[in-house]
Structure formats: structure tokens, C-alpha cells
Amino acid sequence: MTTDELEDMLDRAARRGAKAALAELGLHDAQAAADINDMRSLIAAWRETRSHVWKTVTTAMTMAVIGFVSMAVWLHFKSLTLR
């Protein structure tokens, strides 16, 4: 068997394996490209949402800490003025 024949045989086997894998995932029809684009869009939206959630949680926690500190300072000064 020559090198070219071996490469041709491996190429055919790889193509068959790829087709079988895509068929198993349900991506063997004409809508496969649209399905993959939809999945990519969903993943991108999920990542963006997750990023925004973390930013919102961080902002809320920071504002809570600042609020507690300012309340403590206000109470401290209020107690000083009552003496």
C-alpha cells in the first residue's frame, strides 16, 4: 500500500467518522449551520448575562458596605452631638 493510498483511506475514514458524529448529535441536515449559530448565540448571551450578574452583585455589595460605613459614621457623629 502506498502512502497516497493510506492517506486516502484515512481521509475517507475520518470523513465517515465525522459524518457519524454529526448524525449522532443531530447536526447532519441542512439546518445544522443555523443550529450551531443559534447555540453560539445562546452561549454568548449566557456569558454576557453571567458577567452582568456578577457586576450587579459586586456593585450591590459595595454599596451595602459603603452604606453601613456611612451609617456608622453618622451614628458616631450623632452620638457626639448629643453629649
For each residue, the residues with C-beta under 8 A, 3 or more apart:
1: 5 6 9
2: 5 6
3: 6 7
4: 7 8
5: 1 2 8 9
6: 1 2 3 9 10
7: 3 4 10 11
8: 4 5 11 12
9: 1 5 6 12 13
10: 6 7 13 14
11: 7 8 14 15
12: 8 9 15 16
13: 9 10 16 17
14: 10 11 17 18
15: 11 12 18 19
16: 12 13 19 20
17: 13 14 20 21
18: 14 15 21 22
19: 15 16 22 23 28
20: 16 17 23 24
21: 17 18 24 25
22: 18 19 25 27 28 32
23: 19 20 26 27 28
24: 20 21
25: 21 22
26: 23 35
27: 22 23 32 35 36
28: 19 22 23 32
29: 32
30: 33
31: 34 35
32: 22 27 28 29 35 36
33: 30 36 37
34: 31 37 38
35: 26 27 31 32 38 39
36: 27 32 33 39 40
37: 33 34 40 41
38: 34 35 41 42
39: 35 36 42 43
40: 36 37 43 44
41: 37 38 44 45
42: 38 39 45 46
43: 39 40 46 47
44: 40 41 47 48
45: 41 42 48 49
46: 42 43 49 50
47: 43 44 50 51
48: 44 45 51 52
49: 45 46 52 53
50: 46 47 53 54
51: 47 48 54 55
52: 48 49 55 56
53: 49 50 56 57
54: 50 51 57 58
55: 51 52 58 59
56: 52 53 59 60
57: 53 54 60 61
58: 54 55 61 62
59: 55 56 62 63
60: 56 57 63 64
61: 57 58 64 65
62: 58 59 65 66
63: 59 60 66 67
64: 60 61 67 68
65: 61 62 68 69
66: 62 63 69 70
67: 63 64 70 71
68: 64 65 71 72
69: 65 66 72 73
70: 66 67 73 74
71: 67 68 74 75
72: 68 69 75 76
73: 69 70 76 77
74: 70 71 77 78
75: 71 72 78 79
76: 72 73 79 80
77: 73 74 80 81
78: 74 75 81 82
79: 75 76 82 83
80: 76 77 83
81: 77 78
82: 78 79
83: 79 80
